[in-house]
Amino acid sequence: MATQPKAPDFAAYAVAPYRGPIGLPDFRGRDRQHASYRTRILAGAKAGPNFAGHLTLVPIGCGAGCVFVPVVDVQTGRVFDSPLGGEDQLSLDMKYQVNSRLIAARYIAEDRCKFEEIVWTGSSFQRGAVKDLGEREVCWAAD
């Protein structure tokens, strides 16, 4: 049996939450590739930041065990994709906080349960080493 990862150290990546006006996406221009999901993305943006101070992660289901995660910068309204989600990382479970730049993610890939920490650098996501936690069932037993 594989060992479970240590608890994520969200405080090591602390940031202050953004409290200014919310910038909304431009689905007719810059963010048009995300327009199919504008209702969900707008609702997420309007709720305010939930990650890295000024970002909002908006998990959206895409089938059985499938989730993709658009990211909204609530300062500018710009929408972009997170590095995880879709059919390559099934049963994606992400832990994150508004006052931290760290994401702790657990997912199924290649029929195995994987764990990965991802850090927002301020302009992009930096992926960490992927740890194999064991058979896919380990992901469901965790937490």
Backbone hydrogen bonds, N-H to C=O, Kabsch-Sander energy under -0.5 kcal/mol:
donor,donor_aa,acceptor,acceptor_aa,energy
2,A,133,L,-0.5
10,F,8,P,-1.1
12,A,9,D,-1.2
13,Y,10,F,-1.7
14,A,11,A,-1.4
15,V,99,N,-2.0
18,Y,53,G,-3.0
23,G,21,P,-0.5
23,G,74,V,-4.1
27,F,25,P,-0.7
29,G,26,D,-1.1
31,D,26,D,-2.4
32,R,29,G,-2.2
34,H,31,D,-2.1
35,A,32,R,-1.8
37,Y,34,H,-1.7
38,R,35,A,-1.8
41,I,37,Y,-2.6
42,L,38,R,-3.0
43,A,39,T,-2.0
44,G,40,R,-2.2
45,A,41,I,-2.7
46,K,42,L,-2.9
47,A,43,A,-1.3
48,G,44,G,-0.5
48,G,45,A,-1.5
50,N,55,L,-2.4
51,F,55,L,-2.1
52,A,97,Q,-1.2
52,A,100,S,-2.3
53,G,98,V,-2.7
54,H,52,A,-1.6
55,L,51,F,-2.4
56,T,72,V,-2.2
58,V,70,P,-2.5
60,I,68,F,-2.8
62,C,63,G,-0.5
62,C,66,C,-2.6
66,C,63,G,-1.7
68,F,60,I,-2.6
69,V,84,L,-0.6
71,V,80,F,-3.5
72,V,56,T,-2.4
73,D,78,R,-2.7
74,V,54,H,-2.3
74,V,72,V,-0.9
75,Q,54,H,-0.5
76,T,73,D,-0.5
77,G,73,D,-3.6
80,F,71,V,-2.4
82,S,69,V,-1.6
86,G,67,V,-3.1
88,D,85,G,-0.5
89,Q,86,G,-1.0
90,L,108,I,-2.2
91,S,65,G,-3.5
92,L,65,G,-0.5
92,L,89,Q,-0.6
93,D,106,R,-2.8
95,K,104,A,-2.6
100,S,97,Q,-1.3
101,R,13,Y,-1.9
103,I,118,I,-2.8
104,A,95,K,-2.4
105,A,103,I,-0.6
105,A,116,E,-3.1
106,R,93,D,-2.4
107,Y,114,K,-2.1
108,I,90,L,-3.0
109,A,107,Y,-0.5
109,A,112,R,-2.4
112,R,109,A,-1.7
113,C,134,G,-2.9
114,K,107,Y,-3.5
115,F,131,K,-2.3
116,E,105,A,-2.4
118,I,103,I,-2.6
119,V,126,Q,-2.5
120,W,101,R,-2.6
121,T,119,V,-0.6
121,T,124,S,-3.2
126,Q,119,V,-3.2
127,R,125,F,-0.6
128,G,117,E,-1.7
131,K,115,F,-3.2
131,K,129,A,-0.5
133,L,113,C,-3.3
133,L,131,K,-0.6
134,G,113,C,-0.8
136,R,111,D,-0.9
138,V,135,E,-2.2
139,C,136,R,-1.3
140,W,136,R,-0.6
140,W,137,E,-0.5
141,A,137,E,-1.6
142,A,138,V,-1.3
